[in-house]
Amino acid sequence: MEDPPVRAEGVARSYAGVPVLSGVDLTVRAGEAVALLGANGAGKTTLLRILALLLRAGGGRLALFGTDARTAPPALRRRIGYVAHESLCYPDLTAAENLAFYARLFEVRDAPARIAELLAWAGLEAAARRPVRFYSRGMGQRLALARALLHAPDLLLLDEPFAGLDAEAVAALQERLASLRTAGHAIVLTTHDLERAAPVATRLAVLHRGRIVWAHDGPAEPVVIATAYQAVITGRA
């Protein structure tokens, strides 16, 4: 059996002595999409940044594709796509220029065709030559998603990916994530939007006080998930 894209055991992280993650256990296998729920400050973004190799865990063990995250070679980063709260795109470059830059970083084959395909998917063809600083919030989010998908990562990490998207863009993203999952890519996303995340996820988990305290495998009605979430947050679980 192949090593899973993510295997976290007791992962911890503190800021200025204040615990943010207090022992997260999480395994994500190829073809799984895990939606992380949790209140603001629960540690969702910190966990994603650790999985993206942008932060080091302060304790516990993390292996990505069987490789210890502490000794991960640069090539391992090419297997990861990440969407943060910020777009991570350069505001004075156009959308096409941003994607061309990242295509070089990730050594994307047939980059012009791949860039054209993702600009079309993101609905940014008409604005492809416009500097990103003039983009709306939704346009910036669609470009960030295109950037993260550019190199067809085996592990896709998405922090509130539906934020700023209209209904058409949400449907396109849901379809894309389902297709990636079917093709064997692993996905971890954080969200406050249960209705939009539920159709995508194969597992839902609640992060509370730095730990995963509730998880559900398989499809579930949003009302069931919301009830469980509220029970955990209010301490009635």
C-alpha positions as CSV (number, residue, x, y, z in Angstrom):
1,M,0.0,0.0,0.0
2,E,1.3,3.4,-0.9
3,D,2.0,6.0,1.8
4,P,-0.8,8.4,2.3
5,P,-0.4,12.0,1.2
6,V,-0.9,13.1,4.8
7,R,-0.2,11.3,8.0
8,A,-0.2,13.6,11.1
9,E,0.3,12.2,14.6
10,G,0.0,14.5,17.6
11,V,1.0,17.6,15.6
12,A,1.3,20.6,17.8
13,R,2.1,24.3,17.4
14,S,2.2,27.3,19.7
15,Y,2.6,31.0,19.2
16,A,4.3,33.0,22.0
17,G,3.7,30.1,24.4
18,V,0.0,29.9,23.5
19,P,-1.1,26.5,22.1
20,V,-2.9,26.7,18.8
21,L,-2.6,23.0,17.8
22,S,-2.6,20.6,20.8
23,G,-2.1,17.2,19.1
24,V,-3.8,16.8,15.8
25,D,-4.1,13.3,14.3
26,L,-5.1,13.2,10.7
27,T,-4.6,10.8,7.8
28,V,-5.6,11.7,4.3
29,R,-5.3,9.1,1.6
30,A,-5.3,9.5,-2.2
31,G,-8.8,10.1,-3.5
32,E,-10.0,11.6,-0.2
33,A,-11.4,15.1,0.4
34,V,-11.4,16.2,4.0
35,A,-13.3,19.3,5.0
36,L,-12.1,20.9,8.3
37,L,-14.7,22.8,10.3
38,G,-14.1,25.0,13.3
39,A,-14.6,28.3,14.9
40,N,-12.2,31.2,14.2
41,G,-9.0,30.6,16.1
42,A,-9.5,26.8,16.2
43,G,-6.2,26.3,14.3
44,K,-7.4,25.4,10.8
45,T,-5.1,27.9,9.0
46,T,-2.1,26.9,11.1
47,L,-2.7,23.3,10.3
48,L,-3.0,23.9,6.6
49,R,0.2,26.0,6.7
50,I,2.1,23.2,8.4
51,L,0.8,20.7,5.8
52,A,1.9,23.1,3.0
53,L,5.4,23.1,4.6
54,L,5.2,26.8,5.3
55,L,5.4,26.3,9.1
56,R,7.1,23.7,11.1
57,A,5.2,21.7,13.7
58,G,6.3,22.4,17.2
59,G,5.6,18.8,18.2
60,G,4.3,15.4,16.9
61,R,5.1,13.8,13.6
62,L,4.1,14.7,10.1
63,A,4.8,12.7,7.0
64,L,3.8,13.7,3.5
65,F,3.8,10.9,0.9
66,G,5.8,8.9,3.4
67,T,8.5,11.6,3.8
68,D,9.2,13.3,7.1
69,A,8.1,16.9,6.8
70,R,11.2,18.0,8.7
71,T,13.5,16.8,6.0
72,A,11.2,17.3,3.0
73,P,13.2,18.0,-0.2
74,P,12.2,20.9,-2.5
75,A,10.7,18.4,-5.0
76,L,8.1,17.4,-2.5
77,R,6.6,20.9,-2.6
78,R,5.8,20.4,-6.3
79,R,3.3,17.8,-5.2
80,I,1.4,20.3,-3.1
81,G,-1.0,23.1,-4.2
82,Y,-2.1,25.7,-1.6
83,V,-4.7,28.4,-1.5
84,A,-4.4,30.8,1.4
85,H,-6.5,33.7,2.6
86,E,-4.3,35.9,0.3
87,S,-4.0,35.0,-3.4
88,L,-0.2,34.7,-3.3
89,C,-0.3,36.4,-6.7
90,Y,1.7,39.5,-7.6
91,P,-0.6,42.5,-7.9
92,D,1.4,44.4,-10.5
93,L,1.6,41.3,-12.8
94,T,-1.3,40.2,-15.0
95,A,-3.1,37.0,-14.4
96,A,-1.3,35.4,-17.4
97,E,2.0,36.7,-16.1
98,N,1.4,35.3,-12.6
99,L,0.5,31.9,-13.9
100,A,3.5,31.9,-16.3
101,F,5.8,32.7,-13.3
102,Y,4.4,29.9,-11.2
103,A,4.5,27.5,-14.2
104,R,8.3,28.1,-14.3
105,L,8.7,27.5,-10.6
106,F,6.8,24.2,-10.8
107,E,8.3,23.2,-14.1
108,V,4.8,22.8,-15.7
109,R,4.9,21.0,-19.1
110,D,3.2,22.7,-22.0
111,A,2.7,25.7,-19.8
112,P,1.0,28.0,-22.4
113,A,-1.8,25.4,-23.0
114,R,-2.2,24.7,-19.3
115,I,-2.4,28.5,-18.5
116,A,-5.0,29.0,-21.2
117,E,-7.1,26.1,-20.0
118,L,-7.1,27.4,-16.4
119,L,-7.8,31.0,-17.3
120,A,-10.8,29.8,-19.2
121,W,-11.9,27.6,-16.3
122,A,-11.6,30.5,-13.9
123,G,-13.5,32.8,-16.3
124,L,-10.6,35.2,-16.5
125,E,-9.8,35.1,-20.3
126,A,-11.1,38.6,-20.9
127,A,-9.1,39.9,-17.9
128,A,-6.0,37.9,-18.4
129,R,-3.9,40.9,-19.5
130,R,-5.1,43.2,-16.6
131,P,-2.9,43.7,-13.5
132,V,-4.2,41.7,-10.6
133,R,-4.4,44.8,-8.3
134,F,-7.5,45.8,-10.3
135,Y,-9.3,42.5,-9.7
136,S,-12.3,42.1,-7.6
137,R,-12.3,39.8,-4.5
138,G,-14.0,37.0,-6.5
139,M,-11.6,37.4,-9.5
140,G,-8.6,37.2,-7.2
141,Q,-9.9,34.1,-5.6
142,R,-10.5,32.4,-8.9
143,L,-6.9,33.3,-9.9
144,A,-5.6,31.9,-6.7
145,L,-7.4,28.6,-7.4
146,A,-6.0,28.5,-10.9
147,R,-2.5,29.1,-9.5
148,A,-2.9,26.3,-7.0
149,L,-4.2,23.9,-9.7
150,L,-1.6,24.8,-12.3
151,H,0.9,22.0,-11.6
152,A,-1.8,19.3,-11.0
153,P,-0.7,18.8,-7.4
154,D,-1.3,15.4,-5.7
155,L,-2.2,17.2,-2.5
156,L,-4.4,20.2,-2.7
157,L,-4.8,22.4,0.5
158,L,-7.6,25.0,0.4
159,D,-8.2,27.7,3.1
160,E,-11.9,28.9,2.7
161,P,-11.9,28.2,-1.1
162,F,-15.5,29.3,-1.6
163,A,-15.0,32.8,-0.2
164,G,-15.8,35.5,-2.6
165,L,-17.1,33.2,-5.3
166,D,-20.5,33.5,-7.0
167,A,-22.8,30.6,-7.6
168,E,-21.4,29.8,-11.1
169,A,-17.8,29.8,-9.7
170,V,-18.8,27.6,-6.8
171,A,-20.3,25.0,-9.1
172,A,-17.2,25.0,-11.3
173,L,-15.0,24.5,-8.2
174,Q,-17.1,21.8,-6.8
175,E,-17.0,20.0,-10.1
176,R,-13.2,20.4,-10.4
177,L,-12.6,19.1,-6.9
178,A,-14.9,16.1,-7.5
179,S,-12.9,15.3,-10.7
180,L,-9.6,15.6,-8.9
181,R,-10.8,13.4,-6.1
182,T,-11.9,10.7,-8.5
183,A,-8.5,10.9,-10.2
184,G,-6.8,10.1,-6.9
185,H,-5.7,13.5,-5.7
186,A,-6.0,14.2,-2.0
187,I,-7.8,17.4,-0.8
188,V,-7.9,19.1,2.5
189,L,-10.1,22.2,2.8
190,T,-11.2,24.5,5.6
191,T,-14.6,26.1,5.4
192,H,-17.5,27.8,7.2
193,D,-19.8,27.0,4.4
194,L,-21.2,23.5,5.1
195,E,-23.6,23.5,2.1
196,R,-20.9,24.1,-0.4
197,A,-18.3,21.8,1.2
198,A,-20.6,18.8,1.9
199,P,-21.0,17.7,-1.8
200,V,-17.2,17.7,-2.2
201,A,-16.1,16.0,1.0
202,T,-15.6,12.3,1.6
203,R,-14.9,13.1,5.3
204,L,-15.8,16.0,7.6
205,A,-13.9,16.8,10.8
206,V,-14.3,19.5,13.5
207,L,-11.2,21.1,14.8
208,H,-11.8,22.5,18.3
209,R,-9.2,23.8,20.8
210,G,-6.4,22.5,18.7
211,R,-7.6,18.9,18.3
212,I,-9.9,17.1,15.9
213,V,-12.8,16.2,18.2
214,W,-15.4,14.9,15.7
215,A,-15.3,13.3,12.3
216,H,-17.8,11.8,9.9
217,D,-17.0,9.6,6.9
218,G,-19.2,9.6,3.8
219,P,-22.0,11.9,2.7
220,A,-24.1,13.7,5.4
221,E,-26.9,16.2,5.3
222,P,-25.7,19.8,6.1
223,V,-28.3,20.0,8.9
224,V,-26.8,16.9,10.5
225,I,-23.3,18.3,10.3
226,A,-24.4,21.7,11.6
227,T,-26.0,20.1,14.6
228,A,-22.9,18.0,15.4
229,Y,-20.7,21.1,14.9
230,Q,-22.8,23.2,17.3
231,A,-22.8,20.4,19.9
232,V,-19.0,20.2,19.8
233,I,-18.5,24.0,20.0
234,T,-21.0,24.4,22.8
235,G,-19.7,21.4,24.7
236,R,-22.9,19.3,24.4
237,A,-21.3,16.5,22.4
